Amino acid sequence: MDARSELGRPAALAQDRLLHDILCTCRLLAPAGVFFAAIRIGHVDDLLGPELALVARAVLARRQEFAAGRWCARQALQMAGGPRVPIPKGPLLEPIWPDGFGGSLTHDGRFAVAAGYRLGPDIPPVGIDLVDPPDAARLASVAETALSAEERVFVGHDPLRLATIFSAKEAAIKILAPRVGRFMEFTEISAQQRLDGYLLTHRDLACRVHSRARLVHDLLLTVATAELSDG
């Protein structure tokens, strides 16, 4: 189904405005050379080859979520000059991007968003994350295991601050976990507030990840970029 096939309906108009604002915010927060695509989940079923097997036994909601993410990934990659190819999953459940390209995926239950870019010295690794209000309401229950004692003091009882620091860590892990080749705990990442976001560091890696976040209507959107050394 075309993502714009219901433009005559008020709810669809509002969602298309939201998609537009999500994309504009992504471009605002990301470095030049990173391309983005976004769509409402449930409006595409565009799976290629080996991707079909990855959700063959999945419930409909998971299949729709997966298909929306892959559709966005292919759109973003093609804007970056990449091929239209299947995007399988790696051992950490991460998307495997075609040679010479990188990207990141996120979805929140309503929308899927993807970043795509050509690998090169002028474009840092990018991770993105999207948090909707129901997710934000559940974050308090995981703060004990996701944040350090110092970070919990900093967050206090501020739900937006909690969502922002959680989302920053999520985006950073999408960059760093494939680099180290293992699943990563949130507490391995330390977050320090900066003027326009967070500086995130890993206790065992020589790296600096910078996150920036904005509220897009009722959604929290985070874009993280990394400076990685060979250490």
GUTORFI-670063 format. One record per residue (C-alpha): residue in three letters; z, y, x. Coordinates in steps of 0.02 Angstrom, whole numbers, plus 50000, padded with zeros to 5 digits. Each point is the difference from the previous one (the first is absolute). Last residue first. Layout:
<atom type="ALA" w="Z" v="Y" u="X"/>
...
This chain:
<atom type="GLY" w="50990" v="50063" u="52107"/>
<atom type="ASP" w="49817" v="50032" u="49967"/>
<atom type="SER" w="50042" v="50162" u="49913"/>
<atom type="LEU" w="49986" v="50033" u="49815"/>
<atom type="GLU" w="50000" v="50167" u="49912"/>
<atom type="ALA" w="50003" v="49959" u="49817"/>
<atom type="THR" w="49949" v="50081" u="49838"/>
<atom type="ALA" w="50090" v="49984" u="49834"/>
<atom type="VAL" w="49937" v="50054" u="49829"/>
<atom type="THR" w="50124" v="49997" u="49856"/>
<atom type="LEU" w="49967" v="50027" u="49815"/>
<atom type="LEU" w="50142" v="50016" u="49874"/>
<atom type="LEU" w="49938" v="49989" u="49822"/>
<atom type="ASP" w="50059" v="50103" u="49850"/>
<atom type="HIS" w="49868" v="50138" u="50017"/>
<atom type="VAL" w="49946" v="49974" u="50179"/>
<atom type="LEU" w="50162" v="50022" u="50097"/>
<atom type="ARG" w="49963" v="50020" u="50185"/>
<atom type="ALA" w="50041" v="49904" u="50156"/>
<atom type="ARG" w="49972" v="50017" u="50188"/>
<atom type="SER" w="50039" v="49866" u="50126"/>
<atom type="HIS" w="49992" v="50005" u="50190"/>
<atom type="VAL" w="50011" v="49838" u="50096"/>
<atom type="ARG" w="50054" v="50002" u="50182"/>
<atom type="CYS" w="49982" v="49848" u="50109"/>
<atom type="ALA" w="50068" v="49910" u="50152"/>
<atom type="LEU" w="50061" v="49849" u="49906"/>
<atom type="ASP" w="50167" v="49908" u="49997"/>
<atom type="ARG" w="50110" v="50116" u="49895"/>
<atom type="HIS" w="49856" v="50061" u="49894"/>
<atom type="THR" w="49979" v="50186" u="49969"/>
<atom type="LEU" w="49964" v="50105" u="49847"/>
<atom type="LEU" w="49985" v="50189" u="49999"/>
<atom type="TYR" w="50012" v="50060" u="49821"/>
<atom type="GLY" w="49919" v="50131" u="49891"/>
<atom type="ASP" w="49944" v="50181" u="50017"/>
<atom type="LEU" w="50144" v="50086" u="50090"/>
<atom type="ARG" w="50066" v="49839" u="50076"/>
<atom type="GLN" w="50123" v="49871" u="49934"/>
<atom type="GLN" w="50044" v="49854" u="50111"/>
<atom type="ALA" w="49960" v="49822" u="49950"/>
<atom type="SER" w="50047" v="49844" u="50097"/>
<atom type="ILE" w="49898" v="49842" u="49974"/>
<atom type="GLU" w="50076" v="49829" u="50038"/>
<atom type="THR" w="50105" v="50023" u="49843"/>
<atom type="PHE" w="49845" v="49982" u="49893"/>
<atom type="GLU" w="49974" v="49824" u="50063"/>
<atom type="MET" w="49835" v="49949" u="50080"/>
<atom type="PHE" w="49892" v="49848" u="49971"/>
<atom type="ARG" w="49916" v="49942" u="50159"/>
<atom type="GLY" w="49849" v="50031" u="50110"/>
<atom type="VAL" w="50065" v="50150" u="50098"/>
<atom type="ARG" w="49848" v="50107" u="49962"/>
<atom type="PRO" w="49980" v="49928" u="49826"/>
<atom type="ALA" w="50178" v="50058" u="49960"/>
<atom type="LEU" w="49975" v="50177" u="50068"/>
<atom type="ILE" w="49875" v="50086" u="49886"/>
<atom type="LYS" w="50053" v="49926" u="49833"/>
<atom type="ILE" w="50179" v="50018" u="50060"/>
<atom type="ALA" w="49976" v="50188" u="50015"/>
<atom type="ALA" w="49940" v="50015" u="49820"/>
<atom type="GLU" w="50150" v="49904" u="49936"/>
<atom type="LYS" w="50118" v="50103" u="50108"/>
<atom type="ALA" w="49931" v="50162" u="49930"/>
<atom type="SER" w="50011" v="49930" u="49823"/>
<atom type="PHE" w="50184" v="49960" u="50024"/>
<atom type="ILE" w="50033" v="50174" u="50072"/>
<atom type="THR" w="49912" v="50084" u="49854"/>
<atom type="ALA" w="50076" v="49890" u="49865"/>
<atom type="LEU" w="50176" v="50032" u="50065"/>
<atom type="ARG" w="49969" v="50188" u="50011"/>
<atom type="LEU" w="49933" v="49997" u="49823"/>
<atom type="PRO" w="50150" v="49902" u="49936"/>
<atom type="ASP" w="50129" v="50121" u="50077"/>
<atom type="HIS" w="50170" v="49916" u="49993"/>
<atom type="GLY" w="50034" v="50010" u="50187"/>
<atom type="VAL" w="49836" v="49986" u="50096"/>
<atom type="PHE" w="50073" v="50065" u="50164"/>
<atom type="VAL" w="50153" v="49888" u="49984"/>
<atom type="ARG" w="49886" v="49851" u="49965"/>
<atom type="GLU" w="49896" v="50045" u="50153"/>
<atom type="GLU" w="50154" v="49999" u="50111"/>
<atom type="ALA" w="50054" v="49830" u="49933"/>
<atom type="SER" w="49825" v="49933" u="50033"/>
<atom type="LEU" w="49879" v="49978" u="49857"/>
<atom type="ALA" w="49906" v="49852" u="49924"/>
<atom type="THR" w="50143" v="49877" u="49973"/>
<atom type="GLU" w="50125" v="50116" u="49915"/>
<atom type="ALA" w="49861" v="50101" u="49919"/>
<atom type="VAL" w="49937" v="49848" u="49907"/>
<atom type="SER" w="50085" v="50029" u="49831"/>
<atom type="ALA" w="49969" v="50188" u="50010"/>
<atom type="LEU" w="49813" v="49965" u="50010"/>
<atom type="ARG" w="49986" v="49939" u="49821"/>
<atom type="ALA" w="49979" v="50173" u="49921"/>
<atom type="ALA" w="49866" v="50044" u="50128"/>
<atom type="ASP" w="49900" v="49847" u="49949"/>
<atom type="PRO" w="50007" v="50052" u="49816"/>
<atom type="PRO" w="49949" v="50180" u="50049"/>
<atom type="ASP" w="49845" v="49952" u="50101"/>
<atom type="VAL" w="49992" v="49980" u="50188"/>
<atom type="LEU" w="49836" v="50003" u="50098"/>
<atom type="ASP" w="49985" v="49956" u="50184"/>
<atom type="ILE" w="49875" v="50034" u="50138"/>
<atom type="GLY" w="49985" v="49945" u="50182"/>
<atom type="VAL" w="49885" v="50078" u="50130"/>
<atom type="PRO" w="49960" v="49956" u="50180"/>
<atom type="PRO" w="49948" v="50156" u="50096"/>
<atom type="ILE" w="49822" v="50069" u="49993"/>
<atom type="ASP" w="49932" v="50089" u="50155"/>
<atom type="PRO" w="50008" v="49851" u="50117"/>
<atom type="GLY" w="49894" v="49892" u="49886"/>
<atom type="LEU" w="50005" v="49877" u="49858"/>
<atom type="ARG" w="49890" v="50049" u="49852"/>
<atom type="TYR" w="50101" v="50041" u="49846"/>
<atom type="GLY" w="50053" v="49934" u="49831"/>
<atom type="ALA" w="50144" v="50047" u="49886"/>
<atom type="ALA" w="50034" v="49912" u="49837"/>
<atom type="VAL" w="50080" v="50043" u="49834"/>
<atom type="ALA" w="50041" v="49892" u="49850"/>
<atom type="PHE" w="50068" v="50070" u="49838"/>
<atom type="ARG" w="50109" v="49947" u="49855"/>
<atom type="GLY" w="50116" v="49869" u="50073"/>
<atom type="ASP" w="50036" v="50100" u="50158"/>
<atom type="HIS" w="49863" v="49952" u="50121"/>
<atom type="THR" w="49977" v="50021" u="50188"/>
<atom type="LEU" w="49869" v="49956" u="50130"/>
<atom type="SER" w="49971" v="50051" u="50181"/>
<atom type="GLY" w="49851" v="50017" u="50115"/>
<atom type="GLY" w="49915" v="49955" u="50162"/>
<atom type="PHE" w="49822" v="49980" u="50062"/>
<atom type="GLY" w="49909" v="49938" u="50155"/>
<atom type="ASP" w="49998" v="49819" u="49947"/>
<atom type="PRO" w="50025" v="49979" u="49813"/>
<atom type="TRP" w="50176" v="50025" u="49930"/>
<atom type="ILE" w="50121" v="49858" u="49972"/>
<atom type="PRO" w="50119" v="50051" u="49861"/>
<atom type="GLU" w="50183" v="49959" u="50036"/>
<atom type="LEU" w="50083" v="49846" u="49925"/>
<atom type="LEU" w="50093" v="49979" u="50166"/>
<atom type="PRO" w="49889" v="49853" u="50048"/>
<atom type="GLY" w="49844" v="50101" u="49959"/>
<atom type="LYS" w="49919" v="50030" u="49832"/>
<atom type="PRO" w="49812" v="50008" u="49968"/>
<atom type="ILE" w="49892" v="50155" u="49977"/>
<atom type="PRO" w="49829" v="49943" u="49942"/>
<atom type="VAL" w="49855" v="50109" u="50059"/>
<atom type="ARG" w="49916" v="50163" u="49955"/>
<atom type="PRO" w="49971" v="50067" u="50175"/>
<atom type="GLY" w="50077" v="50153" u="50080"/>
<atom type="GLY" w="49935" v="50178" u="50014"/>
<atom type="ALA" w="50165" v="50085" u="49960"/>
<atom type="MET" w="49945" v="50025" u="49819"/>
<atom type="GLN" w="49960" v="49814" u="49998"/>
<atom type="LEU" w="50176" v="49962" u="50059"/>
<atom type="ALA" w="50079" v="50106" u="49863"/>
<atom type="GLN" w="49896" v="49916" u="49864"/>
<atom type="ARG" w="50035" v="49827" u="50070"/>
<atom type="ALA" w="50187" v="50033" u="50006"/>
<atom type="CYS" w="50001" v="50070" u="49824"/>
<atom type="TRP" w="49915" v="49844" u="49932"/>
<atom type="ARG" w="50120" v="49891" u="50098"/>
<atom type="GLY" w="50151" v="50090" u="49927"/>
<atom type="ALA" w="49933" v="49991" u="49824"/>
<atom type="ALA" w="49964" v="49814" u="50018"/>
<atom type="PHE" w="50176" v="49965" u="50062"/>
<atom type="GLU" w="50081" v="50095" u="49856"/>
<atom type="GLN" w="49887" v="49916" u="49874"/>
<atom type="ARG" w="50037" v="49828" u="50072"/>
<atom type="ARG" w="50186" v="50036" u="50000"/>
<atom type="ALA" w="49997" v="50055" u="49817"/>
<atom type="LEU" w="49895" v="49848" u="49949"/>
<atom type="VAL" w="50119" v="49873" u="50076"/>
<atom type="ALA" w="49950" v="49929" u="50168"/>
<atom type="ARG" w="49931" v="49825" u="50024"/>
<atom type="ALA" w="49830" v="50050" u="50069"/>
<atom type="VAL" w="50072" v="50158" u="50079"/>
<atom type="LEU" w="49964" v="49967" u="50183"/>
<atom type="ALA" w="49855" v="49883" u="49957"/>
<atom type="LEU" w="49900" v="50144" u="49927"/>
<atom type="GLU" w="50021" v="50103" u="50158"/>
<atom type="PRO" w="49902" v="49869" u="50097"/>
<atom type="GLY" w="49836" v="50052" u="49918"/>
<atom type="LEU" w="50011" v="50176" u="49928"/>
<atom type="LEU" w="50112" v="50071" u="49866"/>
<atom type="ASP" w="49947" v="50145" u="49887"/>
<atom type="ASP" w="50103" v="49985" u="49843"/>
<atom type="VAL" w="50014" v="50185" u="49959"/>
<atom type="HIS" w="50090" v="50106" u="49870"/>
<atom type="GLY" w="50165" v="49905" u="49993"/>
<atom type="ILE" w="50090" v="50108" u="50127"/>
<atom type="ARG" w="49946" v="50182" u="49988"/>
<atom type="ILE" w="49900" v="50051" u="50152"/>
<atom type="ALA" w="50018" v="50086" u="50168"/>
<atom type="ALA" w="49891" v="50023" u="50154"/>
<atom type="PHE" w="50039" v="50084" u="50165"/>
<atom type="PHE" w="49916" v="50046" u="50163"/>
<atom type="VAL" w="50081" v="50035" u="50169"/>
<atom type="GLY" w="49892" v="50099" u="50123"/>
<atom type="ALA" w="50109" v="50154" u="49999"/>
<atom type="PRO" w="50186" v="49963" u="50002"/>
<atom type="ALA" w="50092" v="49958" u="49839"/>
<atom type="LEU" w="50117" v="50106" u="49893"/>
<atom type="LEU" w="49874" v="50114" u="49914"/>
<atom type="ARG" w="49873" v="49861" u="49978"/>
<atom type="CYS" w="50131" v="49890" u="49916"/>
<atom type="THR" w="50051" v="50146" u="49890"/>
<atom type="CYS" w="49822" v="50027" u="49939"/>
<atom type="LEU" w="49982" v="49815" u="49964"/>
<atom type="ILE" w="50161" v="49993" u="49899"/>
<atom type="ASP" w="49950" v="50159" u="49907"/>
<atom type="HIS" w="49834" v="49926" u="49947"/>
<atom type="LEU" w="50084" v="49839" u="49945"/>
<atom type="LEU" w="50124" v="50104" u="49899"/>
<atom type="ARG" w="49859" v="50096" u="49918"/>
<atom type="ASP" w="49920" v="49833" u="49957"/>
<atom type="GLN" w="50166" v="49943" u="49927"/>
<atom type="ALA" w="50012" v="50154" u="49890"/>
<atom type="LEU" w="49822" v="49977" u="49938"/>
<atom type="ALA" w="50035" v="49817" u="49963"/>
<atom type="ALA" w="50150" v="50048" u="49895"/>
<atom type="PRO" w="49898" v="50131" u="49907"/>
<atom type="ARG" w="49855" v="49880" u="49963"/>
<atom type="GLY" w="49822" v="50059" u="50029"/>
<atom type="LEU" w="50002" v="49951" u="50183"/>
<atom type="GLU" w="50013" v="49816" u="49954"/>
<atom type="SER" w="49862" v="49933" u="50112"/>
<atom type="ARG" w="50059" v="50092" u="50154"/>
<atom type="ALA" w="50068" v="49853" u="50099"/>
<atom type="ASP" w="49846" v="49900" u="49951"/>
<atom type="MET" w="50042" v="49828" u="49935"/>
